[in-house]
């Protein structure tokens, strides 16, 4: 198997639910969480695209090296890209659908990330709830970010509790108390750990439910905690949400989210990232001209949430994708 693809099977592991009950439980998790989550954040469900045109600038560039899946559309005379995420599309949709302050949307997002390294928690197929909410300028602060994070974690914990009433053989314990820390404070806390993922594991193992904030800008070590595109999250006002996964003995990222860039922070981050060429794309022009609403938004991994609650060791147990033959056999 390629060095990029690794699978870990915990000693003595066996699935608690069989294949059929797993499918029923997945449906229950998705239905329950959508209700809890959308009610807590005042979100309405909308349909979303599987692909966008390249020239629109709406696709998420992620860390900048991932190649989108592209194809031509002869009937239209243009090419399209399968989305990596809907970070930018959602904000434009809020404007087009005339959402007011305090209102928001959520949708099922399905994506293909062809260059993903495959392991227990990564797949080339991505399924998540993408969501976006209109906010005021006064909401653009860390206190408001924390308020929304706590609401999401509460919805996750409530869903887990309801699931265990239906399937009492499941025993995933989720801590509703969120521990917040910035990526710089995390680096300062663990000066001997060299990577962001190592620091995440150490911190989440101790705190069980954690939110790591301010991701994207270089830290004092000269390296960012993790990669973040410069044109959706404000690097001063974003975060990742983690739970401790007892089955895999690791920190499991469930959500990447943040308060979105305004014209000023987009201008600054495009310069910092060396991405000034994006200023001419339609979406970016609208942002720089203050033509889009101020928003907060993110994605919540559907398969990862199901993995966590159903005590599964591999993401392939809760979704259908393509894996190396050796990984399937193992």
DAWOHU-V248286 format. One record per residue. N is the residue number from 1. PSI is psi in degrees with one decimal (999 if undefined). OMEGA is omega in degrees with one decimal (* if undefined). NEAR is the number of other C-alpha atoms within 10 Angstrom. Layout:
BEGIN
N_PSI_OMEGA_NEAR ; N_PSI_OMEGA_NEAR
END
This chain:
BEGIN
1_143.7_179.1_10 ; 2_147.7_176.7_9 ; 3_-21.4_179.5_7 ; 4_-20.4_-176.1_9 ; 5_118.7_-176.7_16 ; 6_139.6_176.0_15 ; 7_140.4_-179.3_16 ; 8_123.6_177.5_12 ; 9_113.2_-178.9_13 ; 10_145.7_-179.9_11 ; 11_129.8_178.6_7 ; 12_12.5_-176.6_5 ; 13_136.8_166.6_12 ; 14_141.9_-178.2_12 ; 15_140.0_179.2_12 ; 16_-41.1_178.5_15 ; 17_144.0_176.0_17 ; 18_179.9_-173.2_9 ; 19_-42.7_-176.6_12 ; 20_-46.7_178.4_9 ; 21_-31.7_175.6_12 ; 22_-45.1_-179.9_18 ; 23_-40.7_177.9_15 ; 24_-40.5_-179.6_11 ; 25_-37.4_176.8_20 ; 26_-45.7_178.9_22 ; 27_-39.5_-179.8_12 ; 28_-43.5_178.5_17 ; 29_-48.3_-176.3_21 ; 30_-44.1_-179.7_16 ; 31_-44.8_-177.0_12 ; 32_-46.7_-177.1_18 ; 33_-41.9_179.2_21 ; 34_-40.9_179.4_20 ; 35_-48.9_-178.4_13 ; 36_-45.9_-174.0_18 ; 37_-47.8_-176.9_21 ; 38_-33.9_177.4_18 ; 39_-42.2_-177.4_12 ; 40_-35.9_-175.0_14 ; 41_2.0_-179.4_20 ; 42_58.0_-176.8_13 ; 43_143.2_174.8_20 ; 44_141.9_-178.4_16 ; 45_137.2_175.1_13 ; 46_163.7_173.4_14 ; 47_154.1_-174.2_10 ; 48_156.7_-179.0_16 ; 49_149.8_170.6_15 ; 50_-23.6_-178.7_17 ; 51_158.0_178.3_22 ; 52_162.9_176.7_18 ; 53_149.0_-177.8_18 ; 54_-40.8_-174.0_17 ; 55_-10.4_179.6_15 ; 56_-24.2_-176.5_13 ; 57_12.3_-175.0_18 ; 58_-15.6_-179.9_25 ; 59_149.4_179.2_22 ; 60_126.9_-179.6_19 ; 61_-2.7_178.2_20 ; 62_-122.1_-178.7_17 ; 63_-1.2_174.7_12 ; 64_-13.2_-178.6_11 ; 65_-14.1_-178.3_8 ; 66_135.9_-179.2_14 ; 67_123.6_176.0_15 ; 68_151.9_172.8_21 ; 69_121.2_-174.6_16 ; 70_152.7_175.9_15 ; 71_154.5_179.5_13 ; 72_154.1_177.3_12 ; 73_91.9_-175.4_11 ; 74_-37.0_-176.5_8 ; 75_-23.0_-178.8_6 ; 76_-23.2_-178.7_7 ; 77_31.1_179.1_7 ; 78_175.1_176.8_12 ; 79_154.1_-179.6_15 ; 80_160.2_176.6_19 ; 81_133.7_170.9_20 ; 82_134.5_-174.5_20 ; 83_148.2_167.7_26 ; 84_-37.7_171.0_25 ; 85_176.8_-177.3_27 ; 86_26.7_-174.2_28 ; 87_-42.2_-177.1_25 ; 88_-38.5_-178.3_20 ; 89_-40.3_-176.2_20 ; 90_-39.5_-177.5_25 ; 91_-40.0_176.7_27 ; 92_-37.2_178.7_18 ; 93_-38.3_178.4_17 ; 94_-37.4_177.3_21 ; 95_-47.1_-175.6_14 ; 96_-33.1_-178.1_10 ; 97_4.5_174.8_10 ; 98_43.5_173.5_11 ; 99_138.9_178.5_16 ; 100_174.5_179.7_13 ; 101_132.3_-178.5_13 ; 102_-16.1_177.6_13 ; 103_161.2_-180.0_17 ; 104_179.8_-177.5_26 ; 105_157.4_168.5_24 ; 106_159.1_-176.4_25 ; 107_159.3_169.6_21 ; 108_123.3_177.6_20 ; 109_124.1_175.1_23 ; 110_131.1_-174.6_20 ; 111_164.1_173.5_21 ; 112_124.0_174.9_21 ; 113_91.1_-168.6_19 ; 114_-26.1_-174.9_14 ; 115_10.1_-179.1_13 ; 116_134.3_169.1_15 ; 117_138.1_-172.1_15 ; 118_129.9_174.6_20 ; 119_-158.2_-175.5_17 ; 120_-29.8_-173.8_19 ; 121_3.2_-179.2_17 ; 122_139.5_-179.9_18 ; 123_157.6_174.1_24 ; 124_-17.2_176.2_16 ; 125_125.8_-177.8_17 ; 126_128.2_174.8_19 ; 127_126.0_-179.3_20 ; 128_159.9_168.2_21 ; 129_115.9_173.5_19 ; 130_136.7_-177.8_24 ; 131_156.4_-178.7_27 ; 132_141.2_-173.2_30 ; 133_136.5_-180.0_26 ; 134_132.4_-178.8_23 ; 135_169.9_174.8_20 ; 136_166.1_176.7_12 ; 137_-31.7_178.8_11 ; 138_-21.9_178.9_7 ; 139_-6.6_-175.5_15 ; 140_73.2_179.9_21 ; 141_166.5_-176.1_13 ; 142_-30.3_178.9_17 ; 143_-41.8_179.1_11 ; 144_-39.2_176.2_16 ; 145_-45.7_-179.9_20 ; 146_-37.4_178.3_20 ; 147_-44.9_-179.1_10 ; 148_-39.2_177.5_18 ; 149_-45.6_-179.7_22 ; 150_-36.7_179.1_18 ; 151_-39.3_178.8_15 ; 152_-44.6_179.8_22 ; 153_-39.3_177.8_24 ; 154_-41.1_178.9_20 ; 155_-38.3_177.9_23 ; 156_-46.4_-178.5_22 ; 157_-38.1_177.9_19 ; 158_-41.3_177.7_17 ; 159_-42.0_179.3_22 ; 160_-41.1_179.0_24 ; 161_-42.9_179.1_19 ; 162_-37.8_178.0_15 ; 163_-41.2_-176.3_20 ; 164_-18.5_170.4_15 ; 165_-39.8_179.9_10 ; 166_-35.5_-179.3_11 ; 167_80.1_-175.2_15 ; 168_-10.9_177.7_10 ; 169_-10.2_177.0_11 ; 170_143.2_-173.8_17 ; 171_22.4_178.0_15 ; 172_126.3_178.3_17 ; 173_121.7_178.9_16 ; 174_129.5_-179.4_20 ; 175_119.4_-179.6_16 ; 176_-12.4_179.7_19 ; 177_119.9_-175.8_13 ; 178_131.4_174.2_19 ; 179_120.6_-176.8_19 ; 180_139.8_176.9_16 ; 181_144.2_175.6_15 ; 182_159.2_-179.2_18 ; 183_-32.5_177.9_25 ; 184_-42.2_177.7_19 ; 185_-33.6_178.6_13 ; 186_-41.8_176.9_19 ; 187_-39.7_178.9_20 ; 188_-33.4_-178.5_15 ; 189_-33.7_-177.8_13 ; 190_69.1_-174.9_16 ; 191_-20.6_-178.4_12 ; 192_-9.8_178.8_10 ; 193_129.3_-167.2_15 ; 194_-22.6_-175.3_13 ; 195_156.8_177.6_15 ; 196_-39.5_-178.8_16 ; 197_-35.7_177.1_14 ; 198_-40.4_179.2_14 ; 199_-38.5_176.2_22 ; 200_-46.4_-177.8_24 ; 201_-44.8_-178.7_19 ; 202_-42.4_-175.9_16 ; 203_-44.8_-176.5_23 ; 204_-30.6_176.6_22 ; 205_-34.8_-179.7_18 ; 206_-37.5_-170.8_11 ; 207_-13.4_173.7_18 ; 208_-47.8_174.9_23 ; 209_120.9_-171.6_23 ; 210_153.1_176.5_28 ; 211_115.4_-179.7_26 ; 212_121.9_-170.5_23 ; 213_163.6_174.4_26 ; 214_68.5_-177.2_23 ; 215_133.9_174.9_24 ; 216_-41.6_-178.8_24 ; 217_152.5_177.6_22 ; 218_137.9_177.1_15 ; 219_-179.0_-178.8_16 ; 220_-21.9_176.8_10 ; 221_-12.3_-178.3_12 ; 222_-5.7_-179.7_8 ; 223_144.3_173.8_14 ; 224_156.8_175.9_18 ; 225_-41.9_178.7_26 ; 226_163.0_179.8_15 ; 227_145.5_176.9_14 ; 228_127.1_177.5_21 ; 229_147.7_-174.4_18 ; 230_-4.5_-167.3_26 ; 231_18.4_168.4_29 ; 232_-61.1_177.6_28 ; 233_143.3_165.8_30 ; 234_120.1_-174.8_28 ; 235_-17.3_176.3_23 ; 236_-10.7_-169.7_20 ; 237_33.1_-179.4_23 ; 238_176.8_-178.0_29 ; 239_166.8_168.9_30 ; 240_141.6_178.9_19 ; 241_131.0_-177.9_25 ; 242_146.4_166.5_26 ; 243_153.0_175.7_27 ; 244_125.9_-179.8_24 ; 245_107.4_-177.4_24 ; 246_-32.5_-178.2_16 ; 247_-45.6_-177.0_17 ; 248_-5.6_-179.7_19 ; 249_53.1_-177.4_11 ; 250_164.4_172.4_19 ; 251_130.1_-178.3_24 ; 252_113.5_177.1_23 ; 253_123.1_-179.5_20 ; 254_-30.4_-175.3_20 ; 255_140.4_168.8_25 ; 256_128.0_-172.6_20 ; 257_177.3_176.4_26 ; 258_165.6_168.9_30 ; 259_131.6_-170.8_28 ; 260_159.9_179.7_28 ; 261_142.7_165.3_26 ; 262_-174.5_-176.1_22 ; 263_-41.6_-176.4_19 ; 264_-47.5_-177.8_12 ; 265_-31.9_175.4_19 ; 266_-45.7_178.6_22 ; 267_-45.7_-178.4_19 ; 268_-44.7_-175.3_15 ; 269_-31.9_174.9_22 ; 270_-39.0_177.3_17 ; 271_-47.8_-177.9_13 ; 272_-37.6_-175.4_13 ; 273_-3.6_-177.9_14 ; 274_37.5_-176.2_10 ; 275_36.4_-177.4_14 ; 276_-20.7_179.9_13 ; 277_-21.9_-178.5_9 ; 278_-12.8_-177.7_14 ; 279_-23.5_-176.7_18 ; 280_-3.6_178.2_12 ; 281_147.2_-174.8_14 ; 282_-44.7_-178.9_13 ; 283_-44.6_-176.6_21 ; 284_-35.9_176.1_23 ; 285_-43.1_179.2_15 ; 286_-41.8_-179.7_15 ; 287_-46.3_-178.1_22 ; 288_-23.7_178.5_17 ; 289_10.5_178.6_10 ; 290_39.5_-178.5_13 ; 291_-0.2_180.0_14 ; 292_150.9_179.8_21 ; 293_154.4_172.0_22 ; 294_134.3_-172.6_22 ; 295_164.9_166.3_27 ; 296_146.4_-179.1_28 ; 297_177.6_179.8_27 ; 298_-168.4_177.3_26 ; 299_145.1_178.8_24 ; 300_118.3_-173.3_21 ; 301_119.6_-179.1_18 ; 302_-49.8_-178.3_22 ; 303_-38.5_179.7_25 ; 304_-39.1_177.7_24 ; 305_-41.1_178.0_25 ; 306_-41.8_175.2_23 ; 307_-49.4_-175.6_24 ; 308_-49.7_-175.1_24 ; 309_-30.8_-177.2_24 ; 310_3.0_175.5_26 ; 311_47.3_178.8_21 ; 312_150.9_-177.5_23 ; 313_-17.1_-176.4_23 ; 314_139.2_-177.9_22 ; 315_-25.0_177.8_21 ; 316_-11.3_175.7_20 ; 317_-13.8_-177.5_17 ; 318_4.1_176.4_21 ; 319_165.8_179.3_19 ; 320_121.9_178.0_11 ; 321_-162.0_178.0_12 ; 322_132.1_-176.0_12 ; 323_157.5_173.4_15 ; 324_145.1_-178.2_12 ; 325_-41.1_-178.1_9 ; 326_-36.0_179.6_12 ; 327_-40.8_177.9_16 ; 328_-45.0_-179.7_10 ; 329_-41.1_-179.0_7 ; 330_999_*_8
END
